[in-house]
Amino acid sequence: MEFVTIADVKVPVLPHSEKFPVFSSSLVETDSVKQTLQKILYPMLEGMPVLLVGDAGVGKNALIYYINSLRKQPTLRFSFNEDTLPEDLIGSYRILLDGKGFTWSNGPLTNALSEGLSFVADEMNLCAPNIIKRFSSVYESHYLDLLEGSGERVKGKTGFWFIGTQNPSEGFEGRKPLPFDITKHFAVVYVDPYTPDEMFYILKKLYPMLSEEVLKQIIRISIESEKRIKSGEVGKGDLEKYHFNLRTLQKYCNRLVLFGAKDKTVSVREALYLFEEPFRKKEDRDKQRELIESEFGGAVKLVPTKGYVQGSTIFWNDKEIKTWDETKTISLLSKYPTPEPILHFLDQVFTAIQAKENILIEYREDQDPQEFLPLFTELTGIQIESVMLSKGMHTSDVVGALKPTEEGNIESVTWVDGPLTRAIRKGHIILISGLESAGAELVEKMNMLTDDARSLTLPPESGEYLPVKLTETSVVFGMKSFRASKSVTTISRAFRNRFTPILFPELEDVKVLEDILEFFLPEGVLPRSLARFHLKAKELSEKRTIGSANLMPYRFGIANLLKWKNHIYRYNQTDVKDIAIRGGKIYYTNQIADPKERKELERLLEGYLSGVEEVSTLFEEIEEKKKTFTVESGLNRKNWWDPELHKRDPLTGVAKKLNSGEETKRGIEINTPETGGGTKEGPDAWYGQDTQGNQGQGEPQGGGGAWGYRTEELYKQFLKKRRLLWDYSIMVGLEEFKSVFGKELEEVELNLEQLFDPEIDIHRMYKNEGSRVDARKYISYKSGRGDTKIFDKTTIEKNDEKLKGVEVTFLVSKCRRIFNFEYSIAMLSALLVSLHILNEHDIKTSVHTFCDIKNSKDTVDIFNLKSAEEDYTPEKEEEVFSALCKNWQGDSIPEFQVLSNCERYFSPDAQTKIIVILSDFRGQRAKTYIEDELASFDTRKMKEAVLKNEEKNYVFLGVGLGSRYIAEHVFHDSLQITADNFYSMPNLIGAEIARLVQIHHSLRQ
């Protein structure tokens, strides 16, 4: 018997069938690779199945290919997914081509058993354990009963070997831990990542033409980048998981070999493309660029992008790409504008095409590259095949299935390729869109297609046992939008690592937009006006200056601008301005719900198109104060409360009275607290340059403390400016409150409910009985290619456990300084709505207030109004409301003090912990100027407390009260309640809580 030595282990070379492929492998035997090979080989020699577990890119499949290439053993590989069924592995009946009989087609597992081959169950933990158990006899005893066929027992021929590979269930989307009753039959081997020395050894062996210094530089960059990702220094808050490993390093080395191994410009450029460009956030890219330039000895000026077509070749900087249709290529380049960001994007795409890499185009939702799609997918002249994925699709929809012949006779069926298989056979460009929408049952089916195998295994009913392979002309493009929340599916880190991610540029610079428009329209005022109005509309919508009452902000993307341009181009007449205004209304203003906002935006539109940039006084005022428009209410026209109960005497201090005035009706008595224990507060408690040094006469400038003495006239002016101030207790009950705001609160509740809708899960099941026949299964059954499970038992279920583990805590600053009409209404209505909706979805909530109730200046009083364990019953609602209406006479405290032990606000079961804190965030002693507020000791300590707790995975929403915008400087997520937007705050606060839940929560199994 022939033997071969692998990693110092003597392995027999067994006879095998030559009709199955033997895959080659470029694995390099380093010390750790040898150890891993030995961990695999000894169980193999003992006849044990092996389960390889490891991170993406550590070479799990490469290890198997390496072993089998040396012992000349074919490998049959099947990519498991959530849609895998037993017949996919075992086989099925199919009708003979002459229609006179049936024959059995073995699946890949049956072929491996009967031929004595290696079978690789790729990504085994993506498959449901109950499916894996169907062939438990294979990994337990090396035989399989063909229950789906003749019932005979197929015993494993000498040489059969079962190998499973998988990523860890932690950190990889869709992976589930396999139960012990399965894994106990395997020799489980964890494949460790490569050490830096091993990476260098491997790359030096594979790329001897590259200098050692360059290899060391790029290895250091890769290791440091991965370290930064794990520590959160880069990619923090990004919902996509970045990953750099040996596969990335090999891409880099391949590119250097292609474009110039000794050219420093190429070395830096490709490092930037692979290690900087994939990051979305500018601050992350800046850090990565600094790292790369420091390794390569400073910045390198990259040459401008240039390209032309000649002799069936696209010459693009240092790239040469063959075009199979020169006329089409030239036509595409002449039809699309190519400003610098697009040229830079195309350079990355062409680099990946020439290096024969799979390309993942990622984009922000409002920067959809659809308008530029032909420019980068069809430029080589090869026909494109689109494969559009979505949740609920069956694998057969894209791979292929049995279907009736053209005659429609059910007895006559044939295999029909799906779009993915058809594209592979014809050598087309493959464009896979909707990757973020489809589940792992579809996406992971393409594992073999996107890794070194570059092939796809078809199901048994196709009648083909060999995988179909990509041709040299094929390029695989994947497209997906940025992930907005954890509740949205995305591709796994392992699948992402098989692609080269390239971000479609955010076309938001006014000069770039003008260049794009001037490609189609005459240069001058028109392109400039269109571009500037587009950016202004985006700015207003993103800042919620318009659309504050909506659950989601308005979106204006590049598609809006180009369609507007198309409208002008299509209806070009003498009066271009009228056409342009009409187009602007169609693609921008007509979707604005609020009549005021729509009218004002239309006024801006006309102003921009008049050639003179008109500044709207109304919008300027809104932007300055960060106000939002709301629908007019009858709140100011009809008093639903008794004004007599809310009057108070402005003469509240004890200092000597200097001016006299008519006595006003007395309300609640407010006795100003003592400062430092012995002195009543006086003029020193007043803030603002207009009040300093005038012995307590004047008005507070947004500050707190005692009101001091002032004349009746001054008090009336103060009330006129600040509107009516409430007493330190609200004289209204819950029933009365709801009678006024009930309708509005109900509408808010209905709007927010949809944001917490349970996730829909589709479970595909087929049975021998039922009332609904699945046509595909019935055709298979009639043709002999399937079993009698022809009844569709697919179920659509709501995953009500989606929000399990979420808890929301409300911390309310309950002090006299921030107590007034608008804040009280906003706070009460927002809490009522949020508590109600969160309770409806079984999300635990707690409510706490904090202040210095005795005004002693040295205590922090935290009152619990509702704990996380308490149900939000009508009685509890009444209790919370009542407590929030009374006793606001406490003094303010530094807010950072309530964040010292955040764990006390949550139950032990909390997984996603959200803290909504409502305050003016001005600490204990307010300041006159905003700059002093931000630089104060209290604000700095607050920032530190927030950052420290964010590192512990607490999520904050800072809701600022008043005209001082401090919250946005302290919290990553914030809102501001002012006198002009308080009526919209229930909606905004509720929507923000829902958004934070969706972004930060993922169900932990």
Helices and strands as residue ranges (DSSP letters): E 2-6, E 9-13, H 31-45, E 50-54, H 60-70, E 75-79, H 86-90, E 91-95, E 102-106, H 108-115, E 118-122, G 124-126, H 129-132, G 133-135, H 136-141, E 143-145, E 153-155, E 161-166, H 180-183, E 187-191, H 196-206, H 212-231, H 246-259, H 264-275, H 282-295, E 307-310, E 313-316, E 319-322, H 326-335, H 340-354, E 358-363, G 365-367, G 369-372, H 373-377, E 384-388, H 395-399, E 400-404, E 413-417, H 419-426, E 429-433, H 440-443, G 444-446, H 447-450, E 455-456, G 460-462, E 468-469, E 476-481, H 493-496, E 499-503, H 510-518, H 525-542, H 558-570, H 576-587, G 589-591, H 595-609, H 617-625, G 643-646, E 674-675, E 679-680, G 683-685, H 712-722, H 734-753, G 754-756, E 759-763, E 766-767, H 775-783, E 791-792, E 795-799, E 806-813, G 816-818, H 821-840, E 844-851, E 861-866, H 874-885, G 895-899, G 902-905, E 912-919, H 930-935, H 937-951, E 954-961, H 967-970, E 974-977, G 982-984, H 985-1000
